[in-house]
Amino acid sequence: MTFIVFAATTGPVAFGGAWALIPDPDAADPVVHIEETVEHEWAQSATSGAFTDLITAMGLALVVQSVLDTASIPHQVFLVLGMGDFAVRYAVLRRRAA
């Protein structure tokens, strides 16, 4: 009975993992050089811009915290800011290219 329960619970996971890892012979050839795609260029540009904005925001927050002697800003704020900035920049670049 234990074997049946174990097989029933791990079988779908093993099947899904094998399906994801074993390539389909009928599938088209993937891009050999990922750095040559336009999506990679958009992501690189959005990442560098978001990083610059994030460093600037962290510096300004540090100055405000030092001058006003306030509590520190949680790191999650900067995480959400960086992710949101990247998403907006990527969407704008994709929209301009279309």
mmCIF file as gemmi writes it, N, C-alpha and C atoms, coordinates in Angstrom:
data_model
loop_
_atom_site.group_PDB
_atom_site.id
_atom_site.type_symbol
_atom_site.label_atom_id
_atom_site.label_alt_id
_atom_site.label_comp_id
_atom_site.label_asym_id
_atom_site.label_entity_id
_atom_site.label_seq_id
_atom_site.pdbx_PDB_ins_code
_atom_site.Cartn_x
_atom_site.Cartn_y
_atom_site.Cartn_z
_atom_site.occupancy
_atom_site.B_iso_or_equiv
_atom_site.pdbx_formal_charge
_atom_site.auth_seq_id
_atom_site.auth_asym_id
_atom_site.pdbx_PDB_model_num
ATOM 1 N N . MET Axp A 1 ? 0.818 -1.193 0 1 0 ? 1 A 1
ATOM 2 C CA . MET Axp A 1 ? 0 0 0 1 0 ? 1 A 1
ATOM 3 C C . MET Axp A 1 ? 0.864 1.259 0 1 0 ? 1 A 1
ATOM 4 N N . THR Axp A 2 ? 1.947 1.227 0.74 1 0 ? 2 A 1
ATOM 5 C CA . THR Axp A 2 ? 2.83 2.386 0.801 1 0 ? 2 A 1
ATOM 6 C C . THR Axp A 2 ? 3.433 2.67 -0.564 1 0 ? 2 A 1
ATOM 7 N N . PHE Axp A 3 ? 3.809 1.618 -1.272 1 0 ? 3 A 1
ATOM 8 C CA . PHE Axp A 3 ? 4.389 1.803 -2.598 1 0 ? 3 A 1
ATOM 9 C C . PHE Axp A 3 ? 3.392 2.445 -3.547 1 0 ? 3 A 1
ATOM 10 N N . ILE Axp A 4 ? 2.151 2.066 -3.485 1 0 ? 4 A 1
ATOM 11 C CA . ILE Axp A 4 ? 1.126 2.614 -4.374 1 0 ? 4 A 1
ATOM 12 C C . ILE Axp A 4 ? 0.928 4.102 -4.106 1 0 ? 4 A 1
ATOM 13 N N . VAL Axp A 5 ? 0.864 4.475 -2.842 1 0 ? 5 A 1
ATOM 14 C CA . VAL Axp A 5 ? 0.706 5.891 -2.487 1 0 ? 5 A 1
ATOM 15 C C . VAL Axp A 5 ? 1.936 6.685 -2.918 1 0 ? 5 A 1
ATOM 16 N N . PHE Axp A 6 ? 3.103 6.136 -2.681 1 0 ? 6 A 1
ATOM 17 C CA . PHE Axp A 6 ? 4.338 6.81 -3.07 1 0 ? 6 A 1
ATOM 18 C C . PHE Axp A 6 ? 4.403 6.986 -4.588 1 0 ? 6 A 1
ATOM 19 N N . ALA Axp A 7 ? 4.069 5.951 -5.327 1 0 ? 7 A 1
ATOM 20 C CA . ALA Axp A 7 ? 4.092 6.021 -6.789 1 0 ? 7 A 1
ATOM 21 C C . ALA Axp A 7 ? 3.042 7.001 -7.306 1 0 ? 7 A 1
ATOM 22 N N . ALA Axp A 8 ? 1.883 7.039 -6.669 1 0 ? 8 A 1
ATOM 23 C CA . ALA Axp A 8 ? 0.818 7.942 -7.102 1 0 ? 8 A 1
ATOM 24 C C . ALA Axp A 8 ? 1.182 9.405 -6.851 1 0 ? 8 A 1
ATOM 25 N N . THR Axp A 9 ? 1.957 9.667 -5.815 1 0 ? 9 A 1
ATOM 26 C CA . THR Axp A 9 ? 2.31 11.056 -5.52 1 0 ? 9 A 1
ATOM 27 C C . THR Axp A 9 ? 3.561 11.52 -6.249 1 0 ? 9 A 1
ATOM 28 N N . THR Axp A 10 ? 4.504 10.639 -6.46 1 0 ? 10 A 1
ATOM 29 C CA . THR Axp A 10 ? 5.741 11.052 -7.132 1 0 ? 10 A 1
ATOM 30 C C . THR Axp A 10 ? 5.72 10.803 -8.638 1 0 ? 10 A 1
ATOM 31 N N . GLY Axp A 11 ? 4.814 9.984 -9.113 1 0 ? 11 A 1
ATOM 32 C CA . GLY Axp A 11 ? 4.744 9.688 -10.534 1 0 ? 11 A 1
ATOM 33 C C . GLY Axp A 11 ? 4.509 10.906 -11.408 1 0 ? 11 A 1
ATOM 34 N N . PRO Axp A 12 ? 3.496 11.734 -11.111 1 0 ? 12 A 1
ATOM 35 C CA . PRO Axp A 12 ? 3.272 12.927 -11.94 1 0 ? 12 A 1
ATOM 36 C C . PRO Axp A 12 ? 4.442 13.906 -11.906 1 0 ? 12 A 1
ATOM 37 N N . VAL Axp A 13 ? 5.084 14.039 -10.767 1 0 ? 13 A 1
ATOM 38 C CA . VAL Axp A 13 ? 6.224 14.936 -10.658 1 0 ? 13 A 1
ATOM 39 C C . VAL Axp A 13 ? 7.394 14.416 -11.493 1 0 ? 13 A 1
ATOM 40 N N . ALA Axp A 14 ? 7.645 13.119 -11.425 1 0 ? 14 A 1
ATOM 41 C CA . ALA Axp A 14 ? 8.725 12.528 -12.211 1 0 ? 14 A 1
ATOM 42 C C . ALA Axp A 14 ? 8.418 12.633 -13.704 1 0 ? 14 A 1
ATOM 43 N N . PHE Axp A 15 ? 7.177 12.401 -14.083 1 0 ? 15 A 1
ATOM 44 C CA . PHE Axp A 15 ? 6.798 12.516 -15.489 1 0 ? 15 A 1
ATOM 45 C C . PHE Axp A 15 ? 6.965 13.951 -15.982 1 0 ? 15 A 1
ATOM 46 N N . GLY Axp A 16 ? 6.514 14.924 -15.194 1 0 ? 16 A 1
ATOM 47 C CA . GLY Axp A 16 ? 6.654 16.331 -15.57 1 0 ? 16 A 1
ATOM 48 C C . GLY Axp A 16 ? 8.106 16.752 -15.673 1 0 ? 16 A 1
ATOM 49 N N . GLY Axp A 17 ? 8.936 16.278 -14.75 1 0 ? 17 A 1
ATOM 50 C CA . GLY Axp A 17 ? 10.361 16.597 -14.805 1 0 ? 17 A 1
ATOM 51 C C . GLY Axp A 17 ? 11.031 16.001 -16.019 1 0 ? 17 A 1
ATOM 52 N N . ALA Axp A 18 ? 10.691 14.775 -16.335 1 0 ? 18 A 1
ATOM 53 C CA . ALA Axp A 18 ? 11.27 14.137 -17.526 1 0 ? 18 A 1
ATOM 54 C C . ALA Axp A 18 ? 10.809 14.832 -18.796 1 0 ? 18 A 1
ATOM 55 N N . TRP Axp A 19 ? 9.561 15.256 -18.818 1 0 ? 19 A 1
ATOM 56 C CA . TRP Axp A 19 ? 9.027 15.942 -19.982 1 0 ? 19 A 1
ATOM 57 C C . TRP Axp A 19 ? 9.721 17.288 -20.181 1 0 ? 19 A 1
ATOM 58 N N . ALA Axp A 20 ? 10.046 17.963 -19.09 1 0 ? 20 A 1
ATOM 59 C CA . ALA Axp A 20 ? 10.711 19.258 -19.188 1 0 ? 20 A 1
ATOM 60 C C . ALA Axp A 20 ? 12.182 19.12 -19.558 1 0 ? 20 A 1
ATOM 61 N N . LEU Axp A 21 ? 12.827 18.045 -19.126 1 0 ? 21 A 1
ATOM 62 C CA . LEU Axp A 21 ? 14.263 17.909 -19.346 1 0 ? 21 A 1
ATOM 63 C C . LEU Axp A 21 ? 14.639 17.218 -20.645 1 0 ? 21 A 1
ATOM 64 N N . ILE Axp A 22 ? 13.778 16.345 -21.156 1 0 ? 22 A 1
ATOM 65 C CA . ILE Axp A 22 ? 14.084 15.622 -22.39 1 0 ? 22 A 1
ATOM 66 C C . ILE Axp A 22 ? 13.593 16.465 -23.565 1 0 ? 22 A 1
ATOM 67 N N . PRO Axp A 23 ? 14.486 16.854 -24.46 1 0 ? 23 A 1
ATOM 68 C CA . PRO Axp A 23 ? 14.067 17.73 -25.568 1 0 ? 23 A 1
ATOM 69 C C . PRO Axp A 23 ? 13.188 17.001 -26.572 1 0 ? 23 A 1
ATOM 70 N N . ASP Axp A 24 ? 12.308 17.779 -27.179 1 0 ? 24 A 1
ATOM 71 C CA . ASP Axp A 24 ? 11.422 17.245 -28.211 1 0 ? 24 A 1
ATOM 72 C C . ASP Axp A 24 ? 12.181 17.226 -29.53 1 0 ? 24 A 1
ATOM 73 N N . PRO Axp A 25 ? 12.299 16.082 -30.186 1 0 ? 25 A 1
ATOM 74 C CA . PRO Axp A 25 ? 13.053 16.032 -31.443 1 0 ? 25 A 1
ATOM 75 C C . PRO Axp A 25 ? 12.39 16.818 -32.571 1 0 ? 25 A 1
ATOM 76 N N . ASP Axp A 26 ? 11.08 17.061 -32.475 1 0 ? 26 A 1
ATOM 77 C CA . ASP Axp A 26 ? 10.376 17.792 -33.515 1 0 ? 26 A 1
ATOM 78 C C . ASP Axp A 26 ? 10.4 19.304 -33.303 1 0 ? 26 A 1
ATOM 79 N N . ALA Axp A 27 ? 10.904 19.737 -32.17 1 0 ? 27 A 1
ATOM 80 C CA . ALA Axp A 27 ? 10.916 21.168 -31.867 1 0 ? 27 A 1
ATOM 81 C C . ALA Axp A 27 ? 11.936 21.888 -32.753 1 0 ? 27 A 1
ATOM 82 N N . ALA Axp A 28 ? 11.683 23.166 -32.974 1 0 ? 28 A 1
ATOM 83 C CA . ALA Axp A 28 ? 12.609 23.972 -33.772 1 0 ? 28 A 1
ATOM 84 C C . ALA Axp A 28 ? 13.905 24.164 -32.989 1 0 ? 28 A 1
ATOM 85 N N . ASP Axp A 29 ? 14.977 24.41 -33.722 1 0 ? 29 A 1
ATOM 86 C CA . ASP Axp A 29 ? 16.261 24.637 -33.081 1 0 ? 29 A 1
ATOM 87 C C . ASP Axp A 29 ? 16.218 25.924 -32.263 1 0 ? 29 A 1
ATOM 88 N N . PRO Axp A 30 ? 16.683 25.886 -31.029 1 0 ? 30 A 1
ATOM 89 C CA . PRO Axp A 30 ? 16.68 27.101 -30.221 1 0 ? 30 A 1
ATOM 90 C C . PRO Axp A 30 ? 17.735 28.088 -30.712 1 0 ? 30 A 1
ATOM 91 N N . VAL Axp A 31 ? 17.627 29.291 -30.234 1 0 ? 31 A 1
ATOM 92 C CA . VAL Axp A 31 ? 18.599 30.317 -30.599 1 0 ? 31 A 1
ATOM 93 C C . VAL Axp A 31 ? 19.949 29.93 -30.009 1 0 ? 31 A 1
ATOM 94 N N . VAL Axp A 32 ? 20.962 29.885 -30.847 1 0 ? 32 A 1
ATOM 95 C CA . VAL Axp A 32 ? 22.285 29.462 -30.402 1 0 ? 32 A 1
ATOM 96 C C . VAL Axp A 32 ? 22.958 30.567 -29.591 1 0 ? 32 A 1
ATOM 97 N N . HIS Axp A 33 ? 22.855 31.795 -30.071 1 0 ? 33 A 1
ATOM 98 C CA . HIS Axp A 33 ? 23.468 32.927 -29.384 1 0 ? 33 A 1
ATOM 99 C C . HIS Axp A 33 ? 22.358 33.814 -28.837 1 0 ? 33 A 1
ATOM 100 N N . ILE Axp A 34 ? 22.057 33.642 -27.56 1 0 ? 34 A 1
ATOM 101 C CA . ILE Axp A 34 ? 20.952 34.377 -26.948 1 0 ? 34 A 1
ATOM 102 C C . ILE Axp A 34 ? 21.225 35.873 -26.931 1 0 ? 34 A 1
ATOM 103 N N . GLU Axp A 35 ? 22.505 36.26 -26.913 1 0 ? 35 A 1
ATOM 104 C CA . GLU Axp A 35 ? 22.824 37.682 -26.847 1 0 ? 35 A 1
ATOM 105 C C . GLU Axp A 35 ? 22.539 38.406 -28.154 1 0 ? 35 A 1
ATOM 106 N N . GLU Axp A 36 ? 22.136 37.697 -29.191 1 0 ? 36 A 1
ATOM 107 C CA . GLU Axp A 36 ? 21.834 38.319 -30.472 1 0 ? 36 A 1
ATOM 108 C C . GLU Axp A 36 ? 20.343 38.595 -30.647 1 0 ? 36 A 1
ATOM 109 N N . THR Axp A 37 ? 19.512 38.269 -29.673 1 0 ? 37 A 1
ATOM 110 C CA . THR Axp A 37 ? 18.083 38.497 -29.812 1 0 ? 37 A 1
ATOM 111 C C . THR Axp A 37 ? 17.733 39.912 -29.357 1 0 ? 37 A 1
ATOM 112 N N . VAL Axp A 38 ? 16.652 40.431 -29.9 1 0 ? 38 A 1
ATOM 113 C CA . VAL Axp A 38 ? 16.234 41.789 -29.556 1 0 ? 38 A 1
ATOM 114 C C . VAL Axp A 38 ? 15.702 41.833 -28.117 1 0 ? 38 A 1
ATOM 115 N N . GLU Axp A 39 ? 15.111 40.75 -27.651 1 0 ? 39 A 1
ATOM 116 C CA . GLU Axp A 39 ? 14.615 40.724 -26.278 1 0 ? 39 A 1
ATOM 117 C C . GLU Axp A 39 ? 15.764 40.831 -25.284 1 0 ? 39 A 1
ATOM 118 N N . HIS Axp A 40 ? 16.881 40.206 -25.6 1 0 ? 40 A 1
ATOM 119 C CA . HIS Axp A 40 ? 18.051 40.299 -24.728 1 0 ? 40 A 1
ATOM 120 C C . HIS Axp A 40 ? 18.567 41.74 -24.702 1 0 ? 40 A 1
ATOM 121 N N . GLU Axp A 41 ? 18.556 42.398 -25.828 1 0 ? 41 A 1
ATOM 122 C CA . GLU Axp A 41 ? 18.992 43.796 -25.884 1 0 ? 41 A 1
ATOM 123 C C . GLU Axp A 41 ? 18.062 44.683 -25.056 1 0 ? 41 A 1
ATOM 124 N N . TRP Axp A 42 ? 16.748 44.45 -25.149 1 0 ? 42 A 1
ATOM 125 C CA . TRP Axp A 42 ? 15.799 45.219 -24.344 1 0 ? 42 A 1
ATOM 126 C C . TRP Axp A 42 ? 16.045 44.978 -22.858 1 0 ? 42 A 1
ATOM 127 N N . ALA Axp A 43 ? 16.266 43.722 -22.478 1 0 ? 43 A 1
ATOM 128 C CA . ALA Axp A 43 ? 16.49 43.403 -21.061 1 0 ? 43 A 1
ATOM 129 C C . ALA Axp A 43 ? 17.782 44.038 -20.554 1 0 ? 43 A 1
ATOM 130 N N . GLN Axp A 44 ? 18.831 44.016 -21.371 1 0 ? 44 A 1
ATOM 131 C CA . GLN Axp A 44 ? 20.099 44.635 -20.963 1 0 ? 44 A 1
ATOM 132 C C . GLN Axp A 44 ? 19.919 46.135 -20.744 1 0 ? 44 A 1
ATOM 133 N N . SER Axp A 45 ? 19.244 46.789 -21.659 1 0 ? 45 A 1
ATOM 134 C CA . SER Axp A 45 ? 19.024 48.229 -21.54 1 0 ? 45 A 1
ATOM 135 C C . SER Axp A 45 ? 18.15 48.555 -20.335 1 0 ? 45 A 1
ATOM 136 N N . ALA Axp A 46 ? 17.087 47.792 -20.136 1 0 ? 46 A 1
ATOM 137 C CA . ALA Axp A 46 ? 16.192 48.034 -19.005 1 0 ? 46 A 1
ATOM 138 C C . ALA Axp A 46 ? 16.896 47.764 -17.683 1 0 ? 46 A 1
ATOM 139 N N . THR Axp A 47 ? 17.729 46.739 -17.635 1 0 ? 47 A 1
ATOM 140 C CA . THR Axp A 47 ? 18.446 46.403 -16.408 1 0 ? 47 A 1
ATOM 141 C C . THR Axp A 47 ? 19.44 47.49 -16.038 1 0 ? 47 A 1
ATOM 142 N N . SER Axp A 48 ? 20.192 47.984 -17.01 1 0 ? 48 A 1
ATOM 143 C CA . SER Axp A 48 ? 21.19 49.002 -16.694 1 0 ? 48 A 1
ATOM 144 C C . SER Axp A 48 ? 20.521 50.297 -16.259 1 0 ? 48 A 1
ATOM 145 N N . GLY Axp A 49 ? 19.423 50.668 -16.897 1 0 ? 49 A 1
ATOM 146 C CA . GLY Axp A 49 ? 18.706 51.873 -16.488 1 0 ? 49 A 1
ATOM 147 C C . GLY Axp A 49 ? 18.082 51.738 -15.116 1 0 ? 49 A 1
ATOM 148 N N . ALA Axp A 50 ? 17.489 50.585 -14.838 1 0 ? 50 A 1
ATOM 149 C CA . ALA Axp A 50 ? 16.875 50.357 -13.536 1 0 ? 50 A 1
ATOM 150 C C . ALA Axp A 50 ? 17.924 50.342 -12.429 1 0 ? 50 A 1
ATOM 151 N N . PHE Axp A 51 ? 19.092 49.786 -12.713 1 0 ? 51 A 1
ATOM 152 C CA . PHE Axp A 51 ? 20.161 49.762 -11.713 1 0 ? 51 A 1
ATOM 153 C C . PHE Axp A 51 ? 20.625 51.18 -11.389 1 0 ? 51 A 1
ATOM 154 N N . THR Axp A 52 ? 20.768 52.014 -12.411 1 0 ? 52 A 1
ATOM 155 C CA . THR Axp A 52 ? 21.164 53.401 -12.176 1 0 ? 52 A 1
ATOM 156 C C . THR Axp A 52 ? 20.115 54.132 -11.344 1 0 ? 52 A 1
ATOM 157 N N . ASP Axp A 53 ? 18.845 53.936 -11.689 1 0 ? 53 A 1
ATOM 158 C CA . ASP Axp A 53 ? 17.777 54.567 -10.92 1 0 ? 53 A 1
ATOM 159 C C . ASP Axp A 53 ? 17.759 54.074 -9.479 1 0 ? 53 A 1
ATOM 160 N N . LEU Axp A 54 ? 18.002 52.798 -9.286 1 0 ? 54 A 1
ATOM 161 C CA . LEU Axp A 54 ? 17.983 52.22 -7.951 1 0 ? 54 A 1
ATOM 162 C C . LEU Axp A 54 ? 19.131 52.742 -7.09 1 0 ? 54 A 1
ATOM 163 N N . ILE Axp A 55 ? 20.309 52.846 -7.653 1 0 ? 55 A 1
ATOM 164 C CA . ILE Axp A 55 ? 21.446 53.388 -6.912 1 0 ? 55 A 1
ATOM 165 C C . ILE Axp A 55 ? 21.19 54.846 -6.543 1 0 ? 55 A 1
ATOM 166 N N . THR Axp A 56 ? 20.616 55.606 -7.472 1 0 ? 56 A 1
ATOM 167 C CA . THR Axp A 56 ? 20.281 57.012 -7.195 1 0 ? 56 A 1
ATOM 168 C C . THR Axp A 56 ? 19.245 57.114 -6.078 1 0 ? 56 A 1
ATOM 169 N N . ALA Axp A 57 ? 18.202 56.297 -6.136 1 0 ? 57 A 1
ATOM 170 C CA . ALA Axp A 57 ? 17.161 56.326 -5.106 1 0 ? 57 A 1
ATOM 171 C C . ALA Axp A 57 ? 17.716 55.933 -3.747 1 0 ? 57 A 1
ATOM 172 N N . MET Axp A 58 ? 18.606 54.939 -3.71 1 0 ? 58 A 1
ATOM 173 C CA . MET Axp A 58 ? 19.193 54.531 -2.432 1 0 ? 58 A 1
ATOM 174 C C . MET Axp A 58 ? 20.094 55.634 -1.868 1 0 ? 58 A 1
ATOM 175 N N . GLY Axp A 59 ? 20.833 56.316 -2.736 1 0 ? 59 A 1
ATOM 176 C CA . GLY Axp A 59 ? 21.671 57.426 -2.282 1 0 ? 59 A 1
ATOM 177 C C . GLY Axp A 59 ? 20.845 58.573 -1.741 1 0 ? 59 A 1
ATOM 178 N N . LEU Axp A 60 ? 19.767 58.921 -2.444 1 0 ? 60 A 1
ATOM 179 C CA . LEU Axp A 60 ? 18.892 59.994 -1.964 1 0 ? 60 A 1
ATOM 180 C C . LEU Axp A 60 ? 18.22 59.617 -0.646 1 0 ? 60 A 1
ATOM 181 N N . ALA Axp A 61 ? 17.809 58.369 -0.518 1 0 ? 61 A 1
ATOM 182 C CA . ALA Axp A 61 ? 17.198 57.918 0.731 1 0 ? 61 A 1
ATOM 183 C C . ALA Axp A 61 ? 18.197 57.979 1.882 1 0 ? 61 A 1
ATOM 184 N N . LEU Axp A 62 ? 19.444 57.658 1.601 1 0 ? 62 A 1
ATOM 185 C CA . LEU Axp A 62 ? 20.475 57.73 2.633 1 0 ? 62 A 1
ATOM 186 C C . LEU Axp A 62 ? 20.723 59.175 3.066 1 0 ? 62 A 1
ATOM 187 N N . VAL Axp A 63 ? 20.742 60.086 2.105 1 0 ? 63 A 1
ATOM 188 C CA . VAL Axp A 63 ? 20.934 61.503 2.434 1 0 ? 63 A 1
ATOM 189 C C . VAL Axp A 63 ? 19.765 62.009 3.263 1 0 ? 63 A 1
ATOM 190 N N . VAL Axp A 64 ? 18.541 61.694 2.853 1 0 ? 64 A 1
ATOM 191 C CA . VAL Axp A 64 ? 17.359 62.133 3.605 1 0 ? 64 A 1
ATOM 192 C C . VAL Axp A 64 ? 17.368 61.531 5.005 1 0 ? 64 A 1
ATOM 193 N N . GLN Axp A 65 ? 17.732 60.272 5.115 1 0 ? 65 A 1
ATOM 194 C CA . GLN Axp A 65 ? 17.783 59.627 6.42 1 0 ? 65 A 1
ATOM 195 C C . GLN Axp A 65 ? 18.828 60.285 7.313 1 0 ? 65 A 1
ATOM 196 N N . SER Axp A 66 ? 19.963 60.655 6.764 1 0 ? 66 A 1
ATOM 197 C CA . SER Axp A 66 ? 21.026 61.276 7.555 1 0 ? 66 A 1
ATOM 198 C C . SER Axp A 66 ? 20.666 62.691 7.98 1 0 ? 66 A 1
ATOM 199 N N . VAL Axp A 67 ? 20.071 63.45 7.07 1 0 ? 67 A 1
ATOM 200 C CA . VAL Axp A 67 ? 19.74 64.845 7.373 1 0 ? 67 A 1
ATOM 201 C C . VAL Axp A 67 ? 18.568 64.934 8.345 1 0 ? 67 A 1
ATOM 202 N N . LEU Axp A 68 ? 17.531 64.162 8.117 1 0 ? 68 A 1
ATOM 203 C CA . LEU Axp A 68 ? 16.335 64.244 8.946 1 0 ? 68 A 1
ATOM 204 C C . LEU Axp A 68 ? 16.371 63.327 10.162 1 0 ? 68 A 1
ATOM 205 N N . ASP Axp A 69 ? 17.387 62.487 10.261 1 0 ? 69 A 1
ATOM 206 C CA . ASP Axp A 69 ? 17.534 61.547 11.367 1 0 ? 69 A 1
ATOM 207 C C . ASP Axp A 69 ? 16.277 60.697 11.551 1 0 ? 69 A 1
ATOM 208 N N . THR Axp A 70 ? 15.861 60.067 10.461 1 0 ? 70 A 1
ATOM 209 C CA . THR Axp A 70 ? 14.676 59.215 10.486 1 0 ? 70 A 1
ATOM 210 C C . THR Axp A 70 ? 15.091 57.749 10.499 1 0 ? 70 A 1
ATOM 211 N N . ALA Axp A 71 ? 14.092 56.898 10.63 1 0 ? 71 A 1
ATOM 212 C CA . ALA Axp A 71 ? 14.356 55.454 10.612 1 0 ? 71 A 1
ATOM 213 C C . ALA Axp A 71 ? 14.739 55.023 9.201 1 0 ? 71 A 1
ATOM 214 N N . SER Axp A 72 ? 15.454 53.937 9.122 1 0 ? 72 A 1
ATOM 215 C CA . SER Axp A 72 ? 15.894 53.457 7.811 1 0 ? 72 A 1
ATOM 216 C C . SER Axp A 72 ? 14.715 52.897 7.016 1 0 ? 72 A 1
ATOM 217 N N . ILE Axp A 73 ? 14.838 52.967 5.712 1 0 ? 73 A 1
ATOM 218 C CA . ILE Axp A 73 ? 13.808 52.454 4.82 1 0 ? 73 A 1
ATOM 219 C C . ILE Axp A 73 ? 14.046 50.962 4.629 1 0 ? 73 A 1
ATOM 220 N N . PRO Axp A 74 ? 12.998 50.147 4.728 1 0 ? 74 A 1
ATOM 221 C CA . PRO Axp A 74 ? 13.181 48.693 4.563 1 0 ? 74 A 1
ATOM 222 C C . PRO Axp A 74 ? 13.705 48.344 3.171 1 0 ? 74 A 1
ATOM 223 N N . HIS Axp A 75 ? 14.471 47.291 3.092 1 0 ? 75 A 1
ATOM 224 C CA . HIS Axp A 75 ? 15.06 46.863 1.823 1 0 ? 75 A 1
ATOM 225 C C . HIS Axp A 75 ? 14.011 46.431 0.808 1 0 ? 75 A 1
ATOM 226 N N . GLN Axp A 76 ? 12.866 45.987 1.296 1 0 ? 76 A 1
ATOM 227 C CA . GLN Axp A 76 ? 11.816 45.543 0.396 1 0 ? 76 A 1
ATOM 228 C C . GLN Axp A 76 ? 11.307 46.687 -0.487 1 0 ? 76 A 1
ATOM 229 N N . VAL Axp A 77 ? 11.358 47.909 0.027 1 0 ? 77 A 1
ATOM 230 C CA . VAL Axp A 77 ? 10.935 49.069 -0.76 1 0 ? 77 A 1
ATOM 231 C C . VAL Axp A 77 ? 11.827 49.201 -1.994 1 0 ? 77 A 1
ATOM 232 N N . PHE Axp A 78 ? 13.124 49.064 -1.796 1 0 ? 78 A 1
ATOM 233 C CA . PHE Axp A 78 ? 14.053 49.179 -2.914 1 0 ? 78 A 1
ATOM 234 C C . PHE Axp A 78 ? 13.943 47.99 -3.861 1 0 ? 78 A 1
ATOM 235 N N . LEU Axp A 79 ? 13.633 46.82 -3.33 1 0 ? 79 A 1
ATOM 236 C CA . LEU Axp A 79 ? 13.427 45.644 -4.18 1 0 ? 79 A 1
ATOM 237 C C . LEU Axp A 79 ? 12.236 45.852 -5.106 1 0 ? 79 A 1
ATOM 238 N N . VAL Axp A 80 ? 11.128 46.321 -4.543 1 0 ? 80 A 1
ATOM 239 C CA . VAL Axp A 80 ? 9.933 46.571 -5.346 1 0 ? 80 A 1
ATOM 240 C C . VAL Axp A 80 ? 10.188 47.708 -6.332 1 0 ? 80 A 1
ATOM 241 N N . LEU Axp A 81 ? 10.903 48.741 -5.909 1 0 ? 81 A 1
ATOM 242 C CA . LEU Axp A 81 ? 11.237 49.851 -6.797 1 0 ? 81 A 1
ATOM 243 C C . LEU Axp A 81 ? 12.067 49.375 -7.989 1 0 ? 81 A 1
ATOM 244 N N . GLY Axp A 82 ? 13.076 48.576 -7.736 1 0 ? 82 A 1
ATOM 245 C CA . GLY Axp A 82 ? 13.923 48.078 -8.817 1 0 ? 82 A 1
ATOM 246 C C . GLY Axp A 82 ? 13.168 47.18 -9.778 1 0 ? 82 A 1
ATOM 247 N N . MET Axp A 83 ? 12.347 46.294 -9.241 1 0 ? 83 A 1
ATOM 248 C CA . MET Axp A 83 ? 11.585 45.39 -10.109 1 0 ? 83 A 1
ATOM 249 C C . MET Axp A 83 ? 10.553 46.157 -10.936 1 0 ? 83 A 1
ATOM 250 N N . GLY Axp A 84 ? 9.9 47.114 -10.311 1 0 ? 84 A 1
ATOM 251 C CA . GLY Axp A 84 ? 8.922 47.922 -11.035 1 0 ? 84 A 1
ATOM 252 C C . GLY Axp A 84 ? 9.574 48.779 -12.105 1 0 ? 84 A 1
ATOM 253 N N . ASP Axp A 85 ? 10.722 49.353 -11.774 1 0 ? 85 A 1
ATOM 254 C CA . ASP Axp A 85 ? 11.456 50.175 -12.735 1 0 ? 85 A 1
ATOM 255 C C . ASP Axp A 85 ? 11.874 49.344 -13.943 1 0 ? 85 A 1
ATOM 256 N N . PHE Axp A 86 ? 12.376 48.137 -13.696 1 0 ? 86 A 1
ATOM 257 C CA . PHE Axp A 86 ? 12.752 47.251 -14.805 1 0 ? 86 A 1
ATOM 258 C C . PHE Axp A 86 ? 11.543 46.92 -15.674 1 0 ? 86 A 1
ATOM 259 N N . ALA Axp A 87 ? 10.422 46.601 -15.033 1 0 ? 87 A 1
ATOM 260 C CA . ALA Axp A 87 ? 9.224 46.223 -15.789 1 0 ? 87 A 1
ATOM 261 C C . ALA Axp A 87 ? 8.742 47.369 -16.668 1 0 ? 87 A 1
ATOM 262 N N . VAL Axp A 88 ? 8.745 48.581 -16.127 1 0 ? 88 A 1
ATOM 263 C CA . VAL Axp A 88 ? 8.284 49.731 -16.907 1 0 ? 88 A 1
ATOM 264 C C . VAL Axp A 88 ? 9.248 50.012 -18.051 1 0 ? 88 A 1
ATOM 265 N N . ARG Axp A 89 ? 10.549 49.989 -17.775 1 0 ? 89 A 1
ATOM 266 C CA . ARG Axp A 89 ? 11.531 50.25 -18.829 1 0 ? 89 A 1
ATOM 267 C C . ARG Axp A 89 ? 11.456 49.192 -19.933 1 0 ? 89 A 1
ATOM 268 N N . TYR Axp A 90 ? 11.307 47.932 -19.56 1 0 ? 90 A 1
ATOM 269 C CA . TYR Axp A 90 ? 11.214 46.861 -20.549 1 0 ? 90 A 1
ATOM 270 C C . TYR Axp A 90 ? 9.959 47.032 -21.404 1 0 ? 90 A 1
ATOM 271 N N . ALA Axp A 91 ? 8.836 47.365 -20.768 1 0 ? 91 A 1
ATOM 272 C CA . ALA Axp A 91 ? 7.591 47.553 -21.508 1 0 ? 91 A 1
ATOM 273 C C . ALA Axp A 91 ? 7.695 48.729 -22.474 1 0 ? 91 A 1
ATOM 274 N N . VAL Axp A 92 ? 8.35 49.809 -22.056 1 0 ? 92 A 1
ATOM 275 C CA . VAL Axp A 92 ? 8.508 50.975 -22.923 1 0 ? 92 A 1
ATOM 276 C C . VAL Axp A 92 ? 9.394 50.626 -24.111 1 0 ? 92 A 1
ATOM 277 N N . LEU Axp A 93 ? 10.5 49.924 -23.872 1 0 ? 93 A 1
ATOM 278 C CA . LEU Axp A 93 ? 11.386 49.541 -24.977 1 0 ? 93 A 1
ATOM 279 C C . LEU Axp A 93 ? 10.68 48.601 -25.951 1 0 ? 93 A 1
ATOM 280 N N . ARG Axp A 94 ? 9.901 47.662 -25.427 1 0 ? 94 A 1
ATOM 281 C CA . ARG Axp A 94 ? 9.183 46.732 -26.295 1 0 ? 94 A 1
ATOM 282 C C . ARG Axp A 94 ? 8.124 47.472 -27.109 1 0 ? 94 A 1
ATOM 283 N N . ARG Axp A 95 ? 7.48 48.436 -26.475 1 0 ? 95 A 1
ATOM 284 C CA . ARG Axp A 95 ? 6.427 49.208 -27.158 1 0 ? 95 A 1
ATOM 285 C C . ARG Axp A 95 ? 7.023 50.087 -28.258 1 0 ? 95 A 1
ATOM 286 N N . ARG Axp A 96 ? 8.181 50.685 -27.99 1 0 ? 96 A 1
ATOM 287 C CA . ARG Axp A 96 ? 8.816 51.541 -28.996 1 0 ? 96 A 1
ATOM 288 C C . ARG Axp A 96 ? 9.285 50.744 -30.209 1 0 ? 96 A 1
ATOM 289 N N . ALA Axp A 97 ? 9.697 49.524 -29.99 1 0 ? 97 A 1
ATOM 290 C CA . ALA Axp A 97 ? 10.199 48.7 -31.081 1 0 ? 97 A 1
ATOM 291 C C . ALA Axp A 97 ? 9.069 48.155 -31.955 1 0 ? 97 A 1
ATOM 292 N N . ALA Axp A 98 ? 7.871 48.078 -31.386 1 0 ? 98 A 1
ATOM 293 C CA . ALA Axp A 98 ? 6.745 47.499 -32.141 1 0 ? 98 A 1
ATOM 294 C C . ALA Axp A 98 ? 6.186 48.456 -33.166 1 0 ? 98 A 1
